[in-house]
Amino acid sequence: MNFYRFGPYFLSKDSALLRRDGESIPLTNRRYEILLLLVERAGAVVTKDEIIDKIWRGQIIDESNLTQLIYATRRLLGDTVRDQNYIETIPGVGYRFRCSVEELTVEEDSERSPVAAPDGISPGRGWVRVFGLFARTRESSSLMAEDPH
C-alpha cells in the first residue's frame, strides 16, 4: 500500500482514503482525484484546464464547478480562501499544493502481524504508522514544496 503524507494528513495513492489524527475524512471521487492530482504535483502550478481535463475527462463544464470543488477540498483540509496553507490559488492560472509531501510505502510481510513493527524498528527512524500499519518513509524530491507548517 502506498500513501502520501503532508502535514497531519495521510492520503492513499490507491483509493479514496484520507486520514488525520487516526480519523477518516470522507472523500467524494472528485475531491479525491483533485487532491491526489495536486499532491502528486506538489510545488508545481496545475492549470485550470489540466484539472478540468483530468477530473471531468473532457466534459464541458462551467469554471464554477472547479471553484466549488476546490472550495470543498480546502474545507476538508481546514484551508480557507484567506488562509491557503495547502491549496494555493494562482489567480487566472490554476492551483498549487504548497505543503511538503512524503511518499510512504507500507511494508507487506505475511510473516508479521500488520500492526507489529518490523524487528528493531520504531516510528521516527524512517518509519511511520499509517492506518495501523508501519510504513517506510521515502521523501521524493519531485514532491517537495515549501512547507508553510
Phi, psi and chi 1 to 4 in degrees:
 res  aa     phi    psi   chi1   chi2   chi3   chi4
   1 MET       -  141.5  -61.7  171.1   65.5      -
   2 ASN  -124.4  141.3  -62.7  -61.9      -      -
   3 PHE  -137.3  161.9  -61.3   89.9      -      -
   4 TYR  -113.1  140.0  -68.8  113.6      -      -
   5 ARG  -117.6  130.6  177.6  171.1   66.7  175.0
   6 PHE  -146.3  132.2   53.4   92.7      -      -
   7 GLY    51.5 -134.1      -      -      -      -
   8 PRO   -89.9   10.2   31.5  -35.3      -      -
   9 TYR  -103.1  150.5  -63.3   95.1      -      -
  10 PHE  -125.3  125.8  -68.2   91.5      -      -
  11 LEU  -119.6  125.5  177.1   67.0      -      -
  12 SER   -70.0  139.7  170.7      -      -      -
  13 LYS   -81.9  -15.8  -68.1  172.6   72.2  172.4
  14 ASP  -108.7  -20.4  -52.8  -49.2      -      -
  15 SER  -153.3  166.2   60.1      -      -      -
  16 ALA   -75.2   63.8      -      -      -      -
  17 LEU  -114.0  125.7  -64.3  172.7      -      -
  18 LEU  -133.4  131.9  177.3   66.9      -      -
  19 ARG  -132.7  148.8  -68.8 -179.4   74.2   92.0
  20 ARG  -141.3  127.5  177.8 -172.3  172.4  134.3
  21 ASP    51.8   40.0  -59.9  -33.2      -      -
  22 GLY    79.9   -3.7      -      -      -      -
  23 GLU  -101.7  136.0  -61.9  -68.7  -38.1      -
  24 SER   -75.3  141.1  -68.5      -      -      -
  25 ILE  -115.0  118.2  -60.6  171.2      -      -
  26 PRO   -62.9  136.0   -5.6   12.1      -      -
  27 LEU  -126.7  132.7  -71.0  174.2      -      -
  28 THR   -76.4  166.2   63.4      -      -      -
  29 ASN   -58.6  -43.7  -75.1  -20.3      -      -
  30 ARG   -68.6  -39.0  -72.8 -151.8  170.2  116.6
  31 ARG   -64.3  -39.9  -72.8 -179.2 -166.6  159.6
  32 TYR   -63.4  -47.3  171.0   69.8      -      -
  33 GLU   -61.9  -42.6  -71.0  174.3   -3.2      -
  34 ILE   -71.4  -39.1 -162.5  163.6      -      -
  35 LEU   -64.7  -44.3 -174.7   55.3      -      -
  36 LEU   -60.8  -45.1 -175.5   63.7      -      -
  37 LEU   -59.0  -48.1  173.8   63.6      -      -
  38 LEU   -67.1  -41.4  -67.5  170.4      -      -
  39 VAL   -64.0  -43.5  165.0      -      -      -
  40 GLU   -64.4  -22.7  -73.0  177.6  -24.4      -
  41 ARG  -112.1   27.3  -53.3 -103.0  -45.8  -95.7
  42 ALA   -47.3  133.4      -      -      -      -
  43 GLY    89.6  -18.4      -      -      -      -
  44 ALA  -102.0  149.2      -      -      -      -
  45 VAL   -79.3  128.7  174.9      -      -      -
  46 VAL  -107.6  119.7 -177.5      -      -      -
  47 THR   -71.2  158.2   68.0      -      -      -
  48 LYS   -58.3  -41.8  -66.5  175.5 -173.9  179.7
  49 ASP   -63.2  -41.0  -71.8  -20.8      -      -
  50 GLU   -61.3  -43.1  -72.7  177.4  -87.8      -
  51 ILE   -65.1  -46.5  -65.1  169.6      -      -
  52 ILE   -61.7  -43.2  -70.1  169.4      -      -
  53 ASP   -61.2  -42.1  -73.4  -15.1      -      -
  54 LYS   -74.9  -44.0  175.2   80.0  174.4  177.8
  55 ILE   -82.4  -42.2  -54.0  -58.2      -      -
  56 TRP  -100.3    1.3  -77.2  -86.4      -      -
  57 ARG    47.5   54.4  -64.6  166.5  180.0   79.5
  58 GLY    86.2   -6.4      -      -      -      -
  59 GLN   -67.8  146.8  -65.6  177.7   11.7      -
  60 ILE   -86.8  120.9  -62.7  174.1      -      -
  61 ILE  -131.1  161.6   64.6  153.8      -      -
  62 ASP   -79.8  143.2 -172.2  -79.8      -      -
  63 GLU   -60.3  -21.5 -164.1  173.1  -59.5      -
  64 SER   -64.7  -27.1   65.4      -      -      -
  65 ASN   -61.7  -43.0  -67.6   48.2      -      -
  66 LEU   -65.7  -44.3  173.0   58.4      -      -
  67 THR   -58.6  -43.4  -56.7      -      -      -
  68 GLN   -65.7  -38.6  -73.5  -60.6  -41.5      -
  69 LEU   -65.0  -43.3 -178.4   59.1      -      -
  70 ILE   -62.5  -44.4  -69.7  -69.9      -      -
  71 TYR   -57.8  -48.4  172.3   80.0      -      -
  72 ALA   -65.1  -38.7      -      -      -      -
  73 THR   -68.5  -40.6  -54.0      -      -      -
  74 ARG   -59.6  -43.5  -82.9 -172.8  175.1  133.0
  75 ARG   -60.1  -38.7  -74.6 -169.1   58.6 -158.8
  76 LEU   -58.6  -34.9  -74.8  174.0      -      -
  77 LEU   -92.5   -1.1  -58.6  174.7      -      -
  78 GLY    83.5    8.8      -      -      -      -
  79 ASP   -82.2  158.5  -94.1    3.6      -      -
  80 THR  -132.3  172.8   64.4      -      -      -
  81 VAL   -60.8  -36.2  172.3      -      -      -
  82 ARG   -78.9  -40.9 -177.2  165.2  -80.1  160.3
  83 ASP  -108.7   90.8  -62.8  -43.7      -      -
  84 GLN   -98.6   74.2  -60.6  178.1    3.7      -
  85 ASN   -75.0  -29.1  -64.1  -47.8      -      -
  86 TYR  -112.2  -55.3  -65.4   99.8      -      -
  87 ILE  -108.8  113.2  -59.4  172.9      -      -
  88 GLU  -100.1  134.1  175.4 -175.4   16.9      -
  89 THR   -83.4  130.0  -60.9      -      -      -
  90 ILE  -105.4   99.9  -51.5  -59.0      -      -
  91 PRO   -51.3  129.4  -26.2   35.6      -      -
  92 GLY    76.8   -4.5      -      -      -      -
  93 VAL  -119.8  -59.8 -179.7      -      -      -
  94 GLY   172.3 -138.3      -      -      -      -
  95 TYR  -140.3  156.0  -58.3   90.8      -      -
  96 ARG  -135.7  137.3  173.4  177.7   29.9 -131.9
  97 PHE   -85.4  121.1 -163.8   78.7      -      -
  98 ARG   -91.9  -17.9  -60.9 -175.8   59.8 -155.3
  99 CYS   -88.4  148.0 -165.3      -      -      -
 100 SER   -63.8  143.5  -66.0      -      -      -
 101 VAL  -127.2  136.2  175.0      -      -      -
 102 GLU  -114.5  139.6  -82.9 -175.5  -64.2      -
 103 GLU   -88.6  136.6  -76.2 -173.8   81.0      -
 104 LEU  -124.8  139.6  -54.3  173.7      -      -
 105 THR  -122.2  123.7  -58.8      -      -      -
 106 VAL   -75.7  125.7  171.3      -      -      -
 107 GLU   -72.6  123.1  -64.0  -67.5  -47.8      -
 108 GLU  -103.8  124.7  -63.8 -175.8   33.4      -
 109 ASP  -144.9  109.7 -175.0  -17.5      -      -
 110 SER   -65.2  -15.8   60.1      -      -      -
 111 GLU   -79.7  -19.7  -60.6  -64.5  -45.2      -
 112 ARG  -109.8  154.1  -61.7 -173.0 -150.9  -75.4
 113 SER   -66.6  140.4  163.2      -      -      -
 114 PRO   -65.1  -14.9   18.7  -26.1      -      -
 115 VAL  -100.2   -2.0  -64.5      -      -      -
 116 ALA   -87.9  141.0      -      -      -      -
 117 ALA   -74.2  143.7      -      -      -      -
 118 PRO   -58.4  154.0  -23.7   34.1      -      -
 119 ASP   -49.6  127.7  -65.3  -24.6      -      -
 120 GLY    73.0    9.7      -      -      -      -
 121 ILE  -108.0  138.8  -59.9  -60.4      -      -
 122 SER  -137.2  152.1   63.1      -      -      -
 123 PRO   -55.0  143.3  -25.0   34.6      -      -
 124 GLY   101.5  -11.2      -      -      -      -
 125 ARG  -116.9   56.3  -67.0 -167.3  -17.3 -146.6
 126 GLY    84.7    5.1      -      -      -      -
 127 TRP  -129.6  150.7  -68.6   80.9      -      -
 128 VAL  -144.8  150.0   65.7      -      -      -
 129 ARG   -88.4  126.0 -170.8  171.6  -77.2 -120.0
 130 VAL  -128.4  122.3 -178.7      -      -      -
 131 PHE    50.5   35.9  -57.7  128.8      -      -
 132 GLY    83.1   -0.9      -      -      -      -
 133 LEU  -110.7  159.4  -55.9  173.9      -      -
 134 PHE   -93.1  134.7  -82.8   86.4      -      -
 135 ALA  -123.4  141.4      -      -      -      -
 136 ARG   -83.7  133.3 -177.3  178.3  -63.2  -81.8
 137 THR   -88.5  145.2   60.7      -      -      -
 138 ARG  -148.9  105.5  179.7  175.6   64.5   83.3
 139 GLU   -73.8  136.8  -70.5 -166.5   44.6      -
 140 SER  -111.2  122.2  172.8      -      -      -
 141 SER   -61.6  -29.3   58.9      -      -      -
 142 SER   -73.3  -12.3   65.2      -      -      -
 143 LEU  -108.3    7.5  -62.4  174.7      -      -
 144 MET   -90.3  134.0  -64.3  -57.4  -66.2      -
 145 ALA  -133.3  165.7      -      -      -      -
 146 GLU   -62.9  127.0 -177.6  177.4  -41.5      -
 147 ASP   -92.2  114.3 -172.7   -7.9      -      -
 148 PRO   -78.6   -2.2   28.9  -32.7      -      -
 149 HIS   -92.2      -  -58.8  -72.7      -      -
